[in-house]
Amino acid sequence: MKIALINENSQAAKNSIIFDALTSVVEPMGHKVFNYGMYTANDEAQLTYVQVGLLTSILLTTKAADFVVTGCGTGEGAMLAANSFPNVSCGLVADPTDAFLFGQINDGNAISIPYAKGFGWAAELNLKYIFEKLFEGERGLGYPKERAAIMAKNREILKNIKKISHKDLLSILKEVDQEFLKQTIATEGFKKYFFENAEPSEIVDYLKAL
């Protein structure tokens, strides 16, 4: 699995802590982590949580990533922004129980973590336990087990509704403020990882042309 890490500007200083916790847990499982930044609060390319949402959709839609780990101060803004774009199912995850239940019940493709609220002593341990519960074993099995079938049915219904309620991503990219879009893909991590991992598509061609 290709896992992308994205930080917005208010919590960029914690990127290395999050990256270390994530890689230490998931790489022994056989997953690969791609750190899209921001790497520090002083990065030339600054990302807001809204841009993080758009970037999450770009990575997942083009299959440059299979899963996105992101967040903001409370986790709420990044989650709302991510879910406003197509092909994203993002959950708010603050602790290992959230991670386990999101993985088993919702089986989404992105999580948003609060990196300021409650991020204190032993925060790096909480991150490791979150990633363990999220990525170990098979996801989408349901919890409790006797409700697994109805949970899977509801996930499929929601996925189909989102296809109706969302524009396709290429249309969004063409209509969104182009300076906003250029700033979204201006990060060092995007230039380094995106084009080598994304599947060929009109979206990739459009972003390359920018």
C-alpha positions as CSV (number, residue, x, y, z in Angstrom):
1,M,0.0,0.0,0.0
2,K,1.2,3.5,-0.9
3,I,0.5,5.8,2.1
4,A,0.8,9.5,1.7
5,L,1.5,11.8,4.7
6,I,0.4,15.5,4.3
7,N,0.7,18.2,6.9
8,E,-0.9,21.7,6.7
9,N,0.9,24.8,7.8
10,S,-0.3,25.2,11.4
11,Q,1.1,21.7,12.3
12,A,4.0,21.4,9.9
13,A,6.6,21.5,12.6
14,K,5.4,18.1,13.8
15,N,5.9,16.4,10.4
16,S,9.0,14.5,11.4
17,I,7.4,13.2,14.6
18,I,4.4,11.9,12.6
19,F,6.6,10.5,9.7
20,D,8.8,8.6,12.2
21,A,5.8,7.1,14.0
22,L,4.1,6.2,10.7
23,T,7.1,4.6,9.0
24,S,8.2,2.7,12.1
25,V,4.8,1.0,12.2
26,V,3.7,0.4,8.6
27,E,7.0,-0.2,6.8
28,P,7.5,-3.6,8.6
29,M,4.0,-4.5,7.4
30,G,5.2,-4.0,3.8
31,H,3.7,-0.6,3.2
32,K,5.5,2.4,1.6
33,V,5.2,5.9,3.1
34,F,5.5,9.0,0.8
35,N,6.0,12.2,2.8
36,Y,4.4,15.1,0.8
37,G,5.1,17.6,3.6
38,M,4.9,20.3,4.7
39,Y,8.2,19.4,6.3
40,T,8.6,22.6,8.4
41,A,6.6,25.7,9.2
42,N,9.0,27.7,7.1
43,D,8.5,25.7,3.9
44,E,8.3,27.9,0.8
45,A,5.1,26.2,-0.3
46,Q,2.5,26.7,2.4
47,L,-0.6,24.4,2.5
48,T,-3.9,25.3,4.2
49,Y,-6.2,22.5,5.4
50,V,-8.4,23.2,2.4
51,Q,-5.5,22.6,0.0
52,V,-4.7,19.5,2.0
53,G,-8.3,18.3,1.2
54,L,-7.8,18.9,-2.5
55,L,-4.4,17.3,-2.6
56,T,-5.8,14.3,-0.8
57,S,-8.4,13.9,-3.6
58,I,-5.7,14.3,-6.3
59,L,-3.5,11.6,-4.8
60,L,-6.3,9.1,-4.2
61,T,-8.1,9.7,-7.6
62,T,-4.9,9.3,-9.6
63,K,-3.8,6.3,-7.5
64,A,-0.6,8.1,-6.6
65,A,-1.6,7.0,-3.0
66,D,-3.9,4.3,-1.7
67,F,-4.3,5.9,1.7
68,V,-3.7,9.4,3.1
69,V,-2.7,10.4,6.6
70,T,-3.3,14.1,7.3
71,G,-4.7,16.4,10.0
72,C,-4.7,19.8,11.5
73,G,-5.0,21.4,14.9
74,T,-8.3,19.8,15.8
75,G,-8.4,17.4,12.8
76,E,-11.9,18.7,12.0
77,G,-11.0,21.1,9.2
78,A,-8.8,18.7,7.3
79,M,-11.4,16.0,7.6
80,L,-14.2,18.3,6.3
81,A,-12.1,19.6,3.5
82,A,-11.0,16.1,2.4
83,N,-14.6,14.8,2.4
84,S,-15.7,17.8,0.3
85,F,-13.8,16.4,-2.7
86,P,-14.5,13.3,-4.8
87,N,-13.1,9.8,-4.1
88,V,-12.2,10.5,-0.5
89,S,-13.6,8.9,2.6
90,C,-11.9,10.6,5.5
91,G,-12.4,9.9,9.2
92,L,-11.5,11.9,12.3
93,V,-9.1,9.7,14.4
94,A,-7.9,10.9,17.8
95,D,-7.0,7.6,19.4
96,P,-6.4,3.9,18.7
97,T,-10.1,3.0,19.3
98,D,-11.1,5.5,16.6
99,A,-8.5,4.0,14.3
100,F,-9.7,0.5,14.8
101,L,-13.4,1.3,14.4
102,F,-12.9,3.5,11.4
103,G,-10.9,0.8,9.7
104,Q,-13.4,-2.0,10.5
105,I,-16.7,-0.1,10.1
106,N,-16.0,2.6,7.5
107,D,-13.0,1.2,5.7
108,G,-12.1,4.7,4.3
109,N,-9.0,5.8,2.5
110,A,-7.9,8.8,4.6
111,I,-7.7,9.9,8.3
112,S,-7.4,13.3,9.9
113,I,-5.6,13.5,13.2
114,P,-5.7,16.4,15.8
115,Y,-2.1,17.5,16.1
116,A,-2.7,20.3,18.6
117,K,-5.7,19.4,20.7
118,G,-4.6,16.8,23.2
119,F,-1.2,16.4,21.6
120,G,0.9,16.3,24.7
121,W,3.0,13.8,26.7
122,A,3.5,10.5,24.9
123,A,1.8,11.8,21.8
124,E,4.2,9.9,19.6
125,L,3.1,6.7,21.3
126,N,-0.5,7.5,20.6
127,L,0.4,8.0,17.0
128,K,2.1,4.6,16.8
129,Y,-0.9,2.9,18.4
130,I,-3.3,4.6,16.0
131,F,-1.3,3.4,13.0
132,E,-1.0,-0.1,14.4
133,K,-4.8,-0.4,14.9
134,L,-5.5,1.2,11.5
135,F,-3.2,-0.8,9.3
136,E,-2.7,-4.2,11.0
137,G,-4.7,-7.1,9.6
138,E,-7.6,-6.8,7.2
139,R,-9.9,-3.8,7.3
140,G,-13.6,-3.6,6.6
141,L,-14.5,-6.7,8.6
142,G,-17.1,-4.9,10.6
143,Y,-17.6,-4.3,14.3
144,P,-19.4,-5.9,16.0
145,K,-19.0,-8.9,13.6
146,E,-22.7,-9.6,13.4
147,R,-23.3,-6.2,11.7
148,A,-20.5,-6.7,9.1
149,A,-22.9,-7.3,6.2
150,I,-25.1,-4.2,6.8
151,M,-22.0,-2.1,7.3
152,A,-20.5,-3.2,4.0
153,K,-23.9,-2.4,2.3
154,N,-24.0,1.1,3.8
155,R,-20.4,1.8,2.7
156,E,-21.3,0.9,-0.9
157,I,-24.5,3.0,-0.7
158,L,-22.5,6.0,0.5
159,K,-19.8,5.5,-2.2
160,N,-22.5,5.5,-4.9
161,I,-24.2,8.6,-3.4
162,K,-20.9,10.5,-3.4
163,K,-20.5,9.7,-7.1
164,I,-23.8,11.5,-7.7
165,S,-23.3,14.4,-5.4
166,H,-19.7,15.2,-6.4
167,K,-18.3,16.5,-9.7
168,D,-15.5,14.6,-11.3
169,L,-12.1,15.8,-10.1
170,L,-10.9,17.0,-13.5
171,S,-13.8,19.4,-13.8
172,I,-13.1,20.7,-10.3
173,L,-9.4,21.2,-11.2
174,K,-10.4,23.2,-14.2
175,E,-12.9,25.4,-12.4
176,V,-11.1,26.0,-9.1
177,D,-9.0,29.1,-8.8
178,Q,-5.9,28.2,-10.7
179,E,-3.5,30.0,-8.4
180,F,-5.0,28.1,-5.5
181,L,-4.4,24.9,-7.4
182,K,-0.8,25.8,-8.4
183,Q,0.0,26.5,-4.7
184,T,-1.6,23.1,-3.7
185,I,0.8,21.2,-6.0
186,A,3.9,23.4,-5.4
187,T,5.3,21.4,-2.5
188,E,8.6,19.7,-2.8
189,G,7.0,16.4,-1.9
190,F,4.5,16.7,-4.8
191,K,7.3,17.3,-7.3
192,K,9.3,14.4,-5.9
193,Y,6.6,11.7,-5.6
194,F,3.5,12.4,-7.6
195,F,4.3,11.9,-11.2
196,E,6.3,8.7,-10.6
197,N,3.4,7.2,-8.7
198,A,0.2,8.4,-10.3
199,E,-1.4,6.4,-13.1
200,P,-1.5,8.1,-16.5
201,S,-4.7,10.1,-16.9
202,E,-6.2,13.4,-18.0
203,I,-5.8,14.7,-14.5
204,V,-2.1,14.0,-14.5
205,D,-1.7,15.6,-17.9
206,Y,-3.6,18.7,-16.7
207,L,-1.5,19.0,-13.5
208,K,1.7,18.5,-15.5
209,A,0.7,21.3,-17.9
210,L,0.4,23.7,-15.0
